[in-house]
Amino acid sequence: MSTDTSIGKQLEGFRKDFDTLRREIGKVVVGHESVVDGILTAVVVGGHVLLEGVPGIGKTLLVETLADVVQLTFQRIQFTPDLMPADLLGTYVVMETPEGRRTFEFQKGPIFSHVILADQINRGTPKTQSAMLEAMEGQEITVANETFQLPQPFFVMATQNPLEMEGTFPLPEPQIDRFLLKLLVEPPRPDQLDEILERTTEGEPPVVVKVVDGRRIAEMREIARRVPISDGVRRQAVLLSCATHADHDRAPDMVRRYVRYGSSPREAQALVLSAKVHAVVEGRGEVAEADLRAVAHAALRHRMVLNFEGQAENVRPDRIVDSVVGTILGGSTETAPDAE
């Protein structure tokens, strides 16, 4: 009985901190509620997020506000074609000691921070993207055959513009797969735009307070991982992942027609871990089918490679996810809020 009470208090504390983070970010960022939830989910789980949207709709502001409400170091890295790996990771420089000796000393780059905003990541060259990939995957970097551990916790929030393709380098599939979630940031509605104007053209800008530190984030991560999931619900998560492969017997017609390669096992991990956070936030003590449905688009949309027909017809990945969710979970197949 005491154990159940302790778990209940931990879940309640988790929800309280999560809601407080939401409110603080909401002081600055108007709308984008599902995107905010997705980012906070990734922070708790320990994954990275890819934000996609046209310029000027608050992607950078959203990540900078997140950095303001957590007690972690933050660096913004503007990706450009001339950004080199050394500009990102750091390099060895010649230093002179008080005795007059010259030595090589490693000067850390901006990657050595807890929260990284990789702004316009698809403008970086493949060489720089590869350097970023090692940091995202192994939480470490290698320079001149020496390995350096990155500070923990470590999160990458990357942005990219889906419209302007000139001068960009599409992210390779292995790097895209390292993002726990891909969130679509849509332009504000008229009522939201009116509120943005009121906040930014009248009075003083809002001030946010720091809510959690790295230790508390680690505690919340452990709590989320302990949320139970039944064999039946976990089986549904497995089928959602498998149904993205055209040769699977439960794959819907859209997958068979338009998908060349389906999702990797990382998708199933992202689906379950994100669903656990969603369950806690919604006040449930274990993962339900509704939690899988809520996070399916963000976890799946970037992990399917379209074939030539899918690319030629410009098929939106969310349409394919709709068909997968409808086939496996049944019911409504409406696109997730952050994708509308």
QUIKA-V686372 format. One record per backbone hydrogen bond with DSSP energy under -1.0 kcal/mol. NH is the residue of the N-H (numbers start at 1). CO is the residue of the C=O. If there is no record, write none. Layout:
[[NH;CO] [NH;CO]]
This chain:
[[5;1] [6;2] [7;3] [8;4] [9;5] [10;6] [11;7] [12;8] [13;9] [14;10] [15;11] [16;12] [17;13] [18;14] [19;15] [20;16] [21;17] [22;18] [23;19] [24;20] [25;21] [26;22] [28;25] [29;25] [36;32] [37;33] [38;34] [39;35] [40;36] [41;37] [42;38] [43;39] [44;40] [45;41] [46;42] [47;42] [49;156] [50;181] [51;158] [52;183] [53;160] [62;58] [63;59] [64;60] [65;61] [66;62] [67;63] [68;64] [69;65] [71;212] [72;70] [75;115] [77;117] [79;119] [83;80] [88;84] [89;85] [90;86] [91;107] [93;105] [95;103] [97;101] [100;97] [103;95] [105;93] [107;91] [109;89] [111;88] [112;109] [113;111] [115;73] [116;155] [117;75] [118;157] [119;77] [119;117] [121;159] [123;120] [124;121] [129;125] [130;126] [131;127] [132;128] [133;129] [134;130] [135;131] [136;132] [137;133] [138;134] [139;135] [141;148] [143;146] [146;143] [148;141] [150;139] [155;114] [157;116] [158;49] [159;118] [160;51] [168;165] [169;122] [176;172] [177;173] [178;175] [179;176] [180;48] [181;48] [182;298] [183;50] [185;52] [193;189] [194;190] [195;191] [196;192] [197;193] [198;194] [199;195] [200;196] [201;197] [211;69] [212;69] [217;213] [218;214] [219;215] [220;216] [221;217] [222;218] [223;219] [224;220] [225;221] [226;222] [227;224] [234;230] [235;231] [236;232] [237;233] [238;234] [239;235] [240;236] [241;237] [242;238] [243;239] [244;241] [245;242] [248;245] [251;248] [256;252] [257;253] [258;254] [259;255] [260;305] [261;305] [267;264] [269;265] [270;266] [271;267] [272;268] [273;269] [274;270] [275;271] [276;272] [277;273] [278;274] [279;275] [280;276] [281;277] [282;278] [283;280] [284;279] [287;228] [292;288] [293;289] [294;290] [295;291] [296;292] [299;295] [300;296] [301;297] [303;300] [305;261] [307;258] [311;307] [312;308] [313;309] [315;310] [319;316] [320;316] [321;317] [322;318] [323;319] [324;320] [325;321] [326;322] [327;323] [328;324] [329;325] [339;336]]
